[in-house]
Amino acid sequence: MPTGFYPRCVSSLADMMKRKRDAEMRNTHNRTTSSDALVIFGVTGDLAHKMIFPALYAMAKSGVLDVPVVGVASSKWSLAQLRKRVKDSIRQAGRIDGPAALDHLLSLLRYVDGDYNDPDTFKALKQALGDARRPAHYLAIPPALFATVIKGLAAAGLADQARVIVEKPFGRDLASARELNGIALSVFPEEAIFRIDHYLGKEAIMNILYFRFANSFLEPIWNRNSVASVQITLAEDFGVKGRGSFYESAGCLRDVIQNHLFQIVALLAMEPPAFQGYAAVHSEKAKVFQAMRPLQPDDVVRGQYAGYRKEPGVAKKSDVETFCALKLFIDSWRWEGVPWYLRSGKCMAATAAEVLVELKPPPQRLFDDSAPVDGHANYLRFRLSPNSAVALAARVKRAGKEFVGDQRELYLLDEQLKKETPYERLLGDAMAGDGALFTREDAVEAAWAVVDPVLDIPRTVYRYKPGSWGPKQADALIASDGNWHNPKLVKEKK
């Protein structure tokens, strides 16, 4: 053993343990100290109107929102205009059934008007916050402004003991994600940065994690020995809804696959956490992203619905995808060789999100009718939206002398009637310092590393008919493992 090796090891171990204890103390403080104000940058925008205001109303109604809510924007509004916008939002959402809660929410509102590049805006914000010392700053603004606002908060002394909540997309590729992480971490500690993916706040998504690790019967079959393939579909039967300019800058791969669907993959593929706590869950999810094989051009099929180029804000010769399907591999001990098929698109046949975990058929075919049904053997199915369910498909013998049967689904869970909306849950968690449903720096960068090789390469985008399940080329992508599972749902009313 080299001279001095043992003391150096002891010293290094001691340093590591000290850093761990310090981090745990910071995390404990962060979890037990609630924010004493909520600042919403972009308060006059579409996201606030559609999602945030109804969530705040629900929080006020349940008694968990009792701190100042300061809106910041550059819209030349007054506080009266903001209050009117909030009331309109909640009425359109059909949520007003408690006037006292609405009055309470309106009484909490404050408004600061100004340019995010102007230091005076942040001085006015500091004044509006009054005695609040632990605000949560929610950046409901275009990603190009994230860095500007974070730097403005730091310069005005508004980042100390504060939290920052950042909407997706967190970067548009690996390089920009690293740059944005660097800027955020230069101002806020990691435990004070809450990267929102609203999909993680859905009850059905949370149930994937619970169902996997609260039941022992899955573990023996939840691996490459028994799982033939995994499919995840997130489909919408409507188009870009006037968001053509945004979609031109993003596309389906960036907007949906890299974040929403990858998060679902991580919950399905992760190893059991070593202990109870969100830090352990984050670590295991990050390992899944790190084990994903970087995508190659042949792994991806892009599509664009007919009529997309006529949408406002869309280039006449746009090659931006409104549909994306891909074949993914996770190079880990558990999942080696198992293909994961992901697809998402707009103007498809239904609005639905489902996971299909297809199991391998029995090793010996004892019964003539036991071939896969519609290309699918036994499977476990998670329906994520528009309602929630978990189902297991198994073959059952028909009555009679002959050994023939049918594949039937056994329902294990159905929709729960009373539940929080994703933004209600996520905003409440962020203000309380609970990072369980948010994404961590290393996981964000690892996920971008998977898609980075195919983001900006020359692409072929196939046209598909609205109301279909996407271009036929996506069928060829999965052909070696059967066919796509198309959710059979009635179109969602909008």
N, C-alpha and C positions, 0 to 999 in steps of 0.2 A: 504494500500500500504506500503511495507517495507520502513523503513527509508533509505533515500539516493538512492532509486530506480530511481527516476526521473532524478537526476543529472547524474547518471551512464548511463542511457539510452541516455541522451542528448550527453554525452561525447562519447559514443559508436557510435552514429549516426554521430557525427561530424568527428570522426576518419574514419568512413566508407566513408563519403562524400569526405574527404581529399584524401583517397586512390583512390577513383574513379576519382577525378580530376587529381591526379598525373598520373594515368594509361592513362587517356584521353590525357594528355599532351605528354606522351611518345608515344602513338599511333599516335598522330598528327605529332610529329616530325618524327616518323618512316615512315609515309606515304608521308610526304612532302620532305624528304631528300633521293634522289636517290643514289644508290650505284655508286661509282666512279671507280670500277674495278670488274671483274668477274673472280673468281678462280675456275677452274674445276679440282677436284681431280678424278683420273681415266680417264684422257683425252685420253689415248690410248686404252680404252676399247670398248666393243661392243655397249654399250648404247650411248656413245658419237658419234660413227661412224654412227649409224642408226638414231638417234633422235636429238641429241644436235647440231651437226654441221649444218644440214639443217635448224634448227630453228634459229641458229645464223646468217646464211646467209640471211634468210628472215628478221630478225631484222635489219641487216646491210642495206639491200635493202630498207626497209621502213624508215630508218633514225633514229631508236630508239636505235641502238647500236653504241656508239661512245666512249667507254672506253676500257682500256687494258683488254685483255682476257688471263689469265695466266693458262696454263695447267700444272698439276703436275702428275707425274707417276714414276714408277720404272722400265721403259722399256729400259733404256740406249739409248734413242732417242736423236736426235738433233732437233733444231727448223725447219730445212729444212725438216726433216722427218715428223714432225707434220703438216707442211703446205701441204705437199704432201697428207697426210692422210685426211686432211680437203677437199682438192680438189676432191679426189677420192670419198669421202662420198657424196658431193653435186652433183657430176656427176651421181653417181648411183641412187640418189634420183630424178634425172631428173629436178633439180631445177635451173641450171645455165642458166639464160636468161638475166643477167646483169653483164658483166665482171667487171664494175667499183665497184659494190657491193662486188664481190668476192675479188678483189684487196684490197678494204678497210678492209674487214674482215681479210685477211692474214696479213695486216700491223699492226693489233691490237694484233696479237698473240705473246705470249712469252712462254717459256718452262722452267720448273724446274724439273730436274731428281733427284730422291732420295727415300730413304726408309721412310715410314710414321712413323716408330719407331725411326728415327734418328733426334735429335733436329737440326742438321745442315740443314736438308731439309727445315725446317720452317724458319731458318735464311736466306737461299737462296731465299725462297719465299718472305720474307719481303723485301729483296733487289730488287727482280724483280718487286715488287709493286711500288717501287719508292715513289712518293708523294701521292699515293692513301691512303686515311685514312678511307674510308667507303666501304671496299670490301664486295662482296657477295660470300661466299664460298659454292660451290655446290659439295656435296659428292656423285658423281656418281661411288661409290665403293661398294664392298660387305658389308652387314650390320655389319659383325664382325669387320670391321675397323672403324666404325662410332666413337666409343668412343675414339679410339687411335688418330684420326685426331682432334677431338674436343679438347681433352686435349693438343695436340701439338699446336693448334692455341692459346689456352689460355697461355701456357707457353712462347710462342714467342711474346706475346702482340699483336696478330693479331685478337683478338675478340672484342676489344673496338670499339664501333660504327659500328661494322660489322653485317652482317646477315649470317645465315647458312641455306642452302637448303638441305634437307635430302630426299633421294629417299626411296620409300617403298621397303621392308616391314619395318615398324618402330617397331622393336621387332618381336619375333616369338611366344610369348604368353604374358599373362598379366604380369608375373613377369619380363620378359626381357624388356617389354615396359616401365614399371615403372622405372626400373634401367636406361634405356637409357634416359628417360625423366629427371630423376634426374641429370644425367651427363650433358645433354644439358643445363638444367636450372641453373646449377652451373656456367656456362660460359656465356650463352646468356639469355637475358630476353625473356619471351614467345613471345612478339611481334616481336622479331628478329629471331624466329625459323619458318621456312617454310617447313612443311612436305608435300612433293609432292605426290599426287595421280593423274597421268596424265589423268585419266578418268574424273576428275572434270574440266579439261580444254576443253573438247569436247563441241562443240556448242549445240549438241542435249541434253547433260546433263544439260547445263545451261538453256536450254529452258524449262525443267521440272519446275524449280523454277519460271521462268517468267510466263509460261502458268498457273500455279496454282494460282498465286497471282495477275496477271494482269486481270483476268477474274472473274466476280462475279457469273456466272451461276454454277460454280463447287461447291462452298461452301455448298449449301444445301444438296448435295448428297455425299459429300466427307467424309463419316463417316460410322460407323458400321450399320446405319439404311438402307443404300442403297447399300453399297459395299459388295459383297458376298466373294470375294477373290482377291488377287493380285498375279500375276506371273511375275517373271523377269528371262529372259533367256539370257545368254551370251555364245555363242557357237563359236568354231573355227573348221574349217575343216582340220586343219593341226596338226601335233604332236608337240613334244617338240623342234624340230629344233636344235638338238645338245646341248640343255641345260639340258640334263639328270641329270647331277650332281647337278645343282641348284634345279631342280624339286624334286630330292630325299630329299633335305633338307627342302622343302616347302610343295609341294602338293597343290591341287586345293583349299582346304578350306582356307589355309593361303594366297595363292598367289592371289586369285580372290574374293572369297566370303566375307572374313572378311573386305576387303577394298573397292574394286570397287562396288560390289553389295550392301553392307551395305550403302555406300554413296548414291546410288540411292534410297534405301529404306528411308533414312533420308529425302531426298528432297520431296519424295512423302508423307511421313507421318507427317512431322513437322507441328507445329502450325504456324499461321501467325506471323512473327517477329513483335515485339512491336514498332520498329522504323526502318527507312531506314539506313542501315549500315551493314557491314559484321559481326560485333560483335554480333548483334541481331540474324543473321542467324546462326552463330556458336552456340549460346546458345540454340536455338530451336533444332538444329540437335543433340546436345549432349543429350538433354532431350529424344529424340527418342531412342538413344542407351541405355540410362539408364532405359528406360521403356521396353526394349526387354527382354523377358523371356529367361533365360539361357538355352542353348540347352541340350537335353538329347539324349542318344544313339538312341532311336527310332525315333528321329526327323531327322536323317541324313542317307542318302544312298550314299555310295562311290562306284566308278567304276574305272576300268583301261582298256584302250583300248588294244586289242590283238596286240602284237608286241612291247609294251612299254619296256618290259624287255630286248629286244635286242638293245635298244638305247645305244649309248656310255655313260658311266658314271652311268648306272642304274644297281642296284643289280639284280642278277639272280632270286632271290626270293622276289623281292620288293613288298611291300604291300602299296606303296604310291598311292594315288588316283589321276587320271588324269581327273576324273569327280566327281562332288559332287552336290547332291540335298538335300535341307532341307526344313522343315516346321517350320515357325517362327511365334511367336505371340508377339504383342506389347500391353502390359498391361497398356493402357491409356484410358481415357474417350472416345476419338474419335474412337479408333480401337479395343476396347475390343471384343474378340471373332472372329475377322476377321483373317483368316489364310493367311500368306504370303509365297508363294512358290518360292524358289530361286534355280537355277541350272546353272552350268557352266561346260564346258568340252572341251577337245581337241579331234581331229579326229572325229568330229561329222558331221552331214549331211550338214551343211552350216556354213559359217562365218556370224554371225548376232547377234545383241543384240536388244531385244524388251521387253517392259513392257506391260502387259495386265491387266487392272483394270476391273474386271468383276462385273457388277451390278446385283442386285437381280431381279428376274422376277416380273412382276406385281402381286399384291396380289390375283387377281382373273383372271382366264383364260377364257376370253370372246370369244376367237377365237381358233378353234381347232388346227390351225397350228402354234400357238405362243409358242410352246415348244422351249427350247434352241436348237440352231443349232450346230451340232457337239459338244454338251456338253456345249456350251457357250451361255449365254443370251446376252443382250445388253452390250457393253463394250467400254472402251476408250483404244486406243492402241498408245503407243509411240514407234516408230521405232528409235533406236539410231544409228545403223550401219548395213550395210555399207553406207547407206544413211539415211537421216533424214526425219521423217514424223510424223504427229499426225492425228489420224483417230478416228471417232466415228461410232460405228456399231448400226444401228437402223432398225427396221422392216418397210417396205413400202408396201402398198397394190398394188396388181396387177390390171391392168385394167379389168373391167368386173363386173358382178353382185355379184359374190361370194366374201366373205370376207376372202381372202387368200392373202398371200404376201411373201416377201423374205427379208432376212436380208442383208442390203447393208452397205457399208462403205462410210462415208462422209469424204473426205480428208480436213483437216484444214490447213496443212502446208506441204511444200515439201522442198527438199534440197536447201540450199542456196549455190550459186556457189562460191562466194568469202568469204573466212573465214580464220582465223588464225589457224595454227596447234596447238594442245594442248601444246607442249613444247615451242613454240614461245610465246604463251599467258602467260604461267606460269612463264617462265624465266623473261619476261618483267615485270610481276606483282611483282615478288619477288624482283627484283632489284629496283622497284619503291616503295616498301614497302606496297603494296596492298595485304592483306592477305585473301581476299574474297574467293578465290578458294583453300585454303589450310586447313589442319585439325588441330584442337586444341588439347592440351594435354589431357583434360578431355574426349574428344570424342574418341581419340585413345584408351585410357584405358578402357572406357565403352564398346567399340566395342569388344575388346579382352575378356572382362569379359563374354560376351555372348557365345563365342565359346570355351572358356577355358575348360569347363567341358568335352568336347568331343575330344580335340586335341590329347591326347596321350593315350587314352584308347585302349584296344585290339579291333581290327576292322575286319569286313568282307568287302573285296573289290571284287566286282562282275566284271567279265570280260564282255566287250562289243565289238561289231564288229565296226571297223572303218567305217565311213560313216553312222552310225546309230544315233539315238538320245539318246544314253546311255543305261544302263542296264534296263531291264524290271522292276526291283524292284523299280525304281524311279516312275513308273506308279502307283504302289500300294500306294506310299506315298501320291499321290494326289487324289486317286480314290474316296474318300468320297466327294470331291468337284468337280468332273468332270474329265477332262484330261488336259494334257499339251497342250499349244498352241505352235505349231511348226512353226517358221517363214518360209514362203514360198518364198525363195529367190534363185536366181541363184548363183552357187558357185562363190566366189570372186576370181578373177585372181591374182596370186602371181608372 
